[in-house]
């Protein structure tokens, strides 16, 4: 007699993925990513960024403080979005985790993006840009 296979070991709990968007003012959005940014989740980031831009938000802060992993797919999304920003639009990234920052460094993209250790620093960069201070 055959029985259905059952695993006595519980499946490992996957890292929860969440992406949220906060409107900070009429032109500024903060987008926060929690969990892994990879082939499966990068499209959600892409559409969140595109939706913000289409809504007239041209000052974007991407908070990767709770991002546990990022692959080249997510980096590609950021490169394409950054390349297609209108003149005067700004994107700053808060990235305190060294393992996530490393993908920017290894790809040479740390020279392309405005990357900061904290959300407040990234926001200050965007606001300085918005005020013409930098």
C-alpha positions as CSV (number, residue, x, y, z in Angstrom):
1,X,0.0,0.0,0.0
2,X,1.3,3.4,-1.0
3,X,0.9,6.4,1.2
4,X,1.3,10.1,0.5
5,X,4.8,11.3,1.5
6,X,4.8,13.6,4.4
7,X,7.8,15.5,5.6
8,X,8.2,15.5,9.3
9,X,10.5,18.6,9.0
10,X,8.6,21.8,8.7
11,X,9.5,23.9,5.7
12,X,11.9,26.8,6.4
13,X,10.0,30.0,6.7
14,X,10.7,32.1,3.6
15,X,11.9,35.6,4.2
16,X,8.8,37.8,4.0
17,X,8.8,40.3,1.1
18,X,7.1,43.6,1.4
19,X,7.3,46.9,-0.5
20,X,5.7,50.0,0.7
21,X,5.4,53.5,-0.6
22,X,4.9,56.7,1.5
23,X,4.1,60.1,0.0
24,X,6.3,62.5,1.9
25,X,5.1,65.6,0.0
26,X,3.7,66.5,-3.4
27,X,6.9,65.5,-5.2
28,X,8.6,63.0,-2.9
29,X,8.0,59.3,-2.3
30,X,9.8,57.0,0.0
31,X,9.8,53.4,-1.2
32,X,10.9,50.7,1.4
33,X,11.8,47.2,0.5
34,X,11.8,44.4,3.1
35,X,13.2,40.9,2.3
36,X,14.9,39.7,-0.9
37,X,15.0,41.7,-4.1
38,X,15.5,39.1,-6.8
39,X,14.1,37.8,-10.1
40,X,10.7,37.1,-8.4
41,X,10.3,40.4,-6.6
42,X,12.2,43.0,-8.7
43,X,9.2,43.6,-11.0
44,X,7.2,44.8,-8.0
45,X,9.9,47.4,-7.3
46,X,9.9,48.4,-10.9
47,X,6.2,49.0,-11.0
48,X,6.2,50.8,-7.6
49,X,8.9,53.2,-9.0
50,X,7.1,53.7,-12.3
51,X,3.8,54.3,-10.6
52,X,5.4,57.0,-8.4
53,X,7.0,58.7,-11.4
54,X,3.7,58.6,-13.4
55,X,2.0,60.2,-10.3
56,X,4.3,63.2,-10.6
57,X,6.7,62.2,-7.9
58,X,10.2,63.1,-9.2
59,X,12.0,62.9,-5.8
60,X,12.4,59.3,-4.9
61,X,14.1,57.7,-1.8
62,X,14.6,54.0,-2.0
63,X,15.1,52.6,1.5
64,X,16.9,49.2,1.4
65,X,17.5,49.2,5.2
66,X,15.4,46.0,5.5
67,X,16.5,44.4,2.3
68,X,18.3,41.2,3.1
69,X,19.5,40.3,-0.5
70,X,19.6,42.0,-3.9
71,X,20.6,40.4,-7.2
72,X,21.5,41.7,-10.6
73,X,17.8,41.6,-11.7
74,X,16.9,44.3,-9.1
75,X,20.0,46.2,-10.0
76,X,18.9,46.2,-13.6
77,X,15.5,47.6,-12.6
78,X,17.2,50.5,-10.8
79,X,19.6,51.2,-13.7
80,X,16.7,51.3,-16.2
81,X,14.5,53.5,-13.9
82,X,17.4,55.8,-13.1
83,X,18.3,56.2,-16.8
84,X,14.7,57.1,-17.7
85,X,14.2,59.7,-15.0
86,X,13.3,63.1,-16.4
87,X,15.8,65.9,-16.2
88,X,15.7,67.3,-12.7
89,X,14.3,64.1,-11.1
90,X,16.3,62.5,-8.3
91,X,16.7,59.0,-6.9
92,X,18.6,58.4,-3.7
93,X,19.2,55.1,-2.0
94,X,19.5,54.3,1.7
95,X,21.6,51.1,1.9
96,X,23.2,50.3,5.3
97,X,23.6,46.6,4.7
98,X,27.1,45.8,3.4
99,X,25.9,42.6,1.6
100,X,23.4,44.6,-0.4
101,X,25.7,47.6,-1.0
102,X,28.3,45.1,-2.3
103,X,26.3,44.5,-5.5
104,X,26.4,48.2,-6.3
105,X,30.2,48.3,-5.6
106,X,31.0,45.1,-7.6
107,X,29.0,46.3,-10.6
108,X,30.5,49.8,-10.5
109,X,27.0,51.2,-9.9
110,X,28.1,52.8,-6.6
111,X,29.5,55.6,-8.7
112,X,26.2,56.0,-10.6
113,X,23.7,56.1,-7.8
114,X,23.5,58.4,-4.8
115,X,23.8,55.8,-2.0
116,X,23.7,56.7,1.7
117,X,24.0,54.8,5.0
118,X,20.7,56.1,6.3
119,X,17.3,57.0,5.1
120,X,17.7,60.5,6.6
121,X,20.9,61.1,4.6
122,X,19.2,59.9,1.4
123,X,16.2,62.1,2.0
124,X,18.5,65.1,2.7
125,X,20.2,64.5,-0.6
126,X,16.9,64.5,-2.5
127,X,15.7,67.6,-0.7
128,X,18.9,69.4,-1.3
129,X,18.6,68.5,-5.0
130,X,15.0,69.7,-4.9
131,X,16.0,73.0,-3.5
132,X,18.8,73.4,-5.9
133,X,21.5,73.0,-3.3
134,X,23.4,70.2,-4.9
